[in-house]
Amino acid sequence: MTSPDLPAELKAALDGKLRGFSRSDAAGRAAVISKNYREGRGSTTIRSETDALAYALARMPATYAAVTASLNALVENRPDFAPKTLLDVGAGPGTASWAAAEAFPSLTGFTLLDANAALRTLALDLAHDSTRLRGIGYQLGEARAALAKADTADLVVASYMIGEIGEAQQRALAELLWQKTHDTLLVVEPGTPAGYARIIALRAHLITLGAHVAAPCPHDSQCPLQAPDWCHFTQRLQRSRAHKQVKGAELPYEDEKFSYVALTRAAVERHPSRVLAQPIVTKVEVTAKLCTPEGLSFAKMPRRAKADYARARRWRWGDAVIEES
């Protein structure tokens, strides 16, 4: 599995950009930018190199971790998937492209799309000395217009960008994303009820157009969760000193909550159940909330069933698990 931490090349490139950068100024800018992203208001406040760097410090590590966790789940269920081309929609500073490059050594062609000039400039600067991403193509333009002109790709990724599109346009964008998907589409959104709602609407619509779920769901059926519950996951990542300064944080780690779906052209053979919350472990039993091929389940593994109990104790939120009879 790919590490959720930024790769060494990317860390080095960011460190180079941060020399002489005012962390106190960045902290104020980053707070506004991060709030906008979580509320789905996008990158409109990012207008300068300083803004772009503030965003990269505040949000790039968490976005990278969430996309990487989603890609790890996809790889686990489709170990033979070896895409050659990537289309990164709403690419920002190129976070998802870096994550995909780490997850798939097979990738050779990278196309990035975004409407923000400052983030495009930063992405190209960060990729300049990379062995894998040096030759990326980055098209500047509004998502739907740029996407309409793009070639299809084996892997299409749209991370933290569906919420930037008005509700009336989201279905049309989903269809266009799917049209450009030769094999697999990954969509990642904030792990909020609103982010989940966008994911589940896109999932349902694209299934009607022939898509199949590769992860996280173990089925193509309707989501069994009922409001106020929603499907989301969490990924822990380590904070660098600069990251803590910009976030105004003391803890050495951050837990990023996210929702995602990976959709494929062909049905996926491997459909393990998915752990939907951190299991509750007591001396008597382990209780785990699972999404199974048959629907929602609350599995209980009593301590007297030693093997099952020991196995369930190792389960973590987001894990794919095979339930043994």
C-alpha positions in Angstrom: 0.0 0.0 0.0 1.1 3.5 -0.8 2.1 5.7 2.2 -0.3 8.6 3.0 2.6 10.9 3.5 3.8 13.2 0.7 6.6 11.6 -1.4 10.2 12.8 -0.9 10.3 14.5 -4.3 7.2 16.5 -3.5 8.4 17.4 0.0 11.7 18.6 -1.4 10.0 20.7 -4.1 7.7 22.3 -1.5 10.6 23.0 0.8 12.4 24.8 -2.0 9.3 27.0 -2.6 8.9 27.8 1.1 12.3 29.5 1.6 11.7 33.0 2.7 8.0 32.4 2.9 6.1 34.1 5.7 4.4 31.4 7.8 2.3 33.9 9.8 0.9 35.5 6.6 0.3 32.0 5.2 -1.6 31.0 8.3 -4.3 33.6 7.8 -4.6 32.9 4.1 -4.7 29.2 4.6 -7.5 29.4 7.2 -9.8 31.1 4.6 -8.8 28.9 1.7 -9.2 25.7 3.7 -12.7 26.8 5.0 -13.7 27.5 1.4 -12.7 24.1 0.2 -14.5 22.3 3.0 -17.6 24.2 2.2 -17.3 23.5 -1.5 -16.6 27.1 -2.5 -13.5 26.1 -4.4 -10.3 28.0 -5.3 -11.7 31.5 -6.0 -9.7 33.1 -3.2 -6.4 31.7 -4.5 -5.1 34.5 -6.8 -1.3 34.7 -6.1 1.8 32.6 -5.6 1.5 33.3 -1.9 -2.1 32.1 -1.9 -1.2 29.0 -3.8 1.7 28.1 -1.4 -0.6 28.8 1.6 -3.1 26.3 0.2 -0.4 23.8 -0.6 0.8 23.9 3.0 -2.7 23.8 4.5 -4.5 21.3 2.3 -2.1 19.4 0.0 -1.0 16.9 2.7 -4.6 16.0 3.7 -5.8 15.9 0.1 -2.9 13.6 -0.9 -3.6 11.3 2.1 -7.3 11.0 1.2 -6.7 10.3 -2.5 -3.9 7.8 -1.6 -6.2 6.0 0.8 -8.9 5.8 -2.0 -6.4 4.6 -4.5 -5.1 2.0 -2.1 -8.7 0.6 -1.7 -9.0 0.5 -5.5 -5.7 -1.3 -5.9 -6.7 -3.8 -3.2 -9.8 -4.8 -5.1 -8.2 -4.5 -8.5 -4.6 -5.6 -8.1 -4.1 -6.1 -11.9 -5.2 -2.6 -12.8 -2.2 -0.9 -14.5 -3.3 2.4 -16.1 -1.0 4.1 -18.5 -2.8 7.5 -18.8 -4.3 9.8 -16.1 -6.7 12.7 -16.4 -6.7 14.8 -13.2 -9.8 17.0 -13.2 -9.8 20.1 -10.9 -6.1 19.3 -10.4 -5.1 22.3 -8.3 -1.4 22.0 -7.5 -1.4 18.4 -8.9 -2.0 16.6 -5.6 -4.0 13.7 -7.1 -1.4 13.3 -9.9 1.4 12.8 -7.4 -0.7 10.3 -5.5 -1.6 8.3 -8.7 2.0 8.3 -9.8 3.0 6.7 -6.5 0.1 4.2 -6.6 0.6 3.2 -10.3 4.2 2.8 -11.6 2.5 2.0 -15.0 1.4 5.6 -15.5 3.3 7.4 -18.3 0.8 10.1 -19.4 -0.5 12.8 -17.1 -3.1 15.4 -18.1 -4.2 18.0 -15.6 -7.1 20.4 -15.8 -8.0 23.4 -13.7 -9.3 27.0 -14.0 -6.9 28.5 -11.4 -3.7 30.0 -12.9 -1.9 30.4 -9.6 -2.4 26.7 -8.8 -1.4 25.7 -12.3 1.9 27.6 -12.0 2.6 26.0 -8.6 1.9 22.5 -10.0 4.3 23.0 -12.9 7.0 24.3 -10.5 6.6 21.4 -8.1 6.7 18.9 -11.0 9.7 20.5 -12.7 12.4 18.3 -11.3 10.3 15.1 -10.8 11.3 12.0 -12.6 7.7 11.0 -13.2 5.8 14.2 -13.5 8.2 16.5 -15.3 6.4 16.2 -18.6 2.8 16.7 -17.4 0.3 18.5 -19.6 -1.7 21.1 -17.7 -4.6 22.7 -19.4 -6.0 25.9 -18.0 -9.8 26.3 -18.2 -13.2 25.8 -16.6 -13.8 22.2 -15.7 -16.5 21.2 -18.1 -15.1 23.2 -21.1 -11.6 21.8 -20.6 -12.9 18.3 -19.9 -14.9 18.3 -23.1 -11.7 18.9 -25.1 -9.6 16.3 -23.2 -8.8 12.9 -24.5 -10.0 9.8 -22.6 -7.7 8.3 -20.0 -7.4 4.9 -18.3 -7.8 6.5 -14.9 -9.8 9.7 -14.4 -9.6 11.4 -10.9 -11.8 14.3 -9.7 -10.8 15.1 -6.1 -12.4 17.8 -4.0 -13.9 19.5 -7.0 -17.5 18.3 -7.6 -18.7 20.7 -4.9 -17.3 23.7 -6.9 -20.0 23.0 -9.5 -23.6 24.1 -9.0 -26.0 21.3 -8.2 -27.8 21.8 -11.5 -24.5 21.1 -13.4 -23.2 18.2 -11.3 -25.1 15.5 -13.2 -23.8 16.8 -16.6 -20.2 16.9 -15.2 -20.6 13.4 -13.9 -21.6 12.2 -17.3 -18.7 14.0 -19.0 -16.3 12.5 -16.5 -17.6 9.1 -17.3 -17.3 9.7 -21.0 -13.7 10.5 -20.6 -13.1 7.4 -18.5 -11.6 4.5 -20.5 -11.4 2.2 -17.5 -11.8 3.7 -14.0 -13.1 6.9 -12.5 -12.2 7.9 -8.9 -14.1 10.8 -7.2 -13.1 12.0 -3.8 -15.0 14.6 -1.7 -14.8 15.9 1.9 -16.2 13.4 4.4 -19.2 15.6 5.3 -22.9 14.8 4.7 -22.8 17.2 1.8 -19.7 15.6 0.3 -21.2 12.1 0.7 -24.5 13.3 -0.9 -22.5 14.4 -4.0 -20.7 11.1 -4.1 -23.8 9.0 -3.8 -25.8 11.0 -6.4 -22.9 10.6 -8.9 -22.6 6.9 -8.0 -26.3 6.2 -8.5 -26.5 8.1 -11.8 -23.4 6.5 -13.4 -24.5 3.0 -12.4 -27.6 3.7 -14.6 -25.1 4.4 -17.4 -23.3 1.1 -17.0 -20.7 1.8 -14.3 -19.7 -0.8 -11.7 -18.4 0.0 -8.2 -14.8 -1.1 -7.4 -14.6 0.6 -4.0 -15.6 1.3 -1.3 -18.9 -0.4 -1.8 -19.1 -4.2 -2.1 -22.1 -4.0 -4.5 -23.7 -1.9 -7.2 -27.0 -1.6 -5.2 -28.4 1.4 -3.5 -26.5 2.6 -0.5 -28.0 1.0 2.6 -27.3 3.9 5.0 -30.1 6.1 6.1 -29.8 9.8 7.2 -28.4 11.1 9.4 -25.8 8.4 8.9 -23.4 8.8 5.9 -20.5 6.9 4.4 -17.1 8.4 5.0 -13.6 7.4 6.1 -10.6 8.9 7.8 -6.9 8.9 7.1 -4.3 9.9 9.6 -1.3 11.8 8.3 1.8 13.3 10.0 2.2 17.1 10.1 5.4 18.8 9.3 6.7 21.7 11.3 5.5 24.1 8.5 2.2 22.4 8.3 1.6 22.8 12.1 2.6 26.5 11.9 0.2 27.3 9.0 -2.7 25.3 10.6 -2.0 26.8 14.0 -2.0 23.2 15.4 -0.1 21.5 18.2 -0.8 17.9 17.4 1.8 16.2 15.3 -0.9 14.5 13.2 -4.2 15.3 11.4 -7.2 13.0 10.6 -8.6 13.8 7.2 -12.3 12.7 6.7 -13.3 11.9 3.2 -15.9 10.2 1.0 -15.1 8.5 -2.3 -16.2 6.1 -5.0 -14.2 4.3 -7.7 -16.3 3.2 -10.7 -15.2 0.9 -13.5 -16.3 -0.1 -17.0 -16.2 -3.8 -16.1 -17.7 -5.6 -13.1 -15.2 -6.2 -10.3 -14.8 -9.8 -9.2 -13.4 -9.1 -5.7 -16.1 -7.6 -3.5 -15.1 -7.8 0.2 -17.2 -6.1 2.9 -16.1 -2.7 4.1 -15.7 -1.5 7.7 -17.8 1.7 8.0 -16.6 2.8 11.5 -13.9 2.0 13.9 -14.9 -1.3 15.5 -15.9 -1.4 19.2 -13.6 -3.7 21.1 -14.4 -5.0 24.6 -13.3 -8.0 26.6 -16.5 -9.7 25.6 -16.7 -9.1 21.9 -15.8 -7.0 18.9 -18.7 -5.2 17.2 -18.1 -4.0 13.6 -20.4 -2.0 11.3 -20.0 -3.4 7.9 -21.3 -2.8 4.4 -21.6 -6.2 2.8 -22.7 -7.5 -0.6 -26.1 -8.1 1.0 -26.3 -4.7 2.7 -25.6 -3.2 6.1 -24.5 -5.5 8.9 -23.4 -5.2 12.5 -21.1 -8.2 13.0 -20.3 -9.4 16.5 -17.3 -11.6 17.1 -17.4 -13.1 20.7 -14.2 -13.6 22.6 -14.9 -17.3 22.9 -14.5 -17.5 19.1 -10.8 -16.9 19.5 -9.8 -16.8 15.8 -12.7 -14.6 14.7 -12.2 -12.3 17.7 -8.5 -11.9 17.1 -9.1 -11.2 13.4 -11.8 -8.6 14.1 -9.6 -6.8 16.6 -7.2 -6.0 13.8 -10.0 -4.4 11.6 -9.8 -0.7 11.1 -12.2 1.9 9.8 -12.2 1.7 6.0 -10.7 -1.8 5.7 -11.9 -4.3 3.2 -12.6 -7.6 5.0 -13.6 -11.1 4.0 -16.2 -12.5 6.5 -15.5 -16.1 7.2 -18.4 -18.4 7.9 
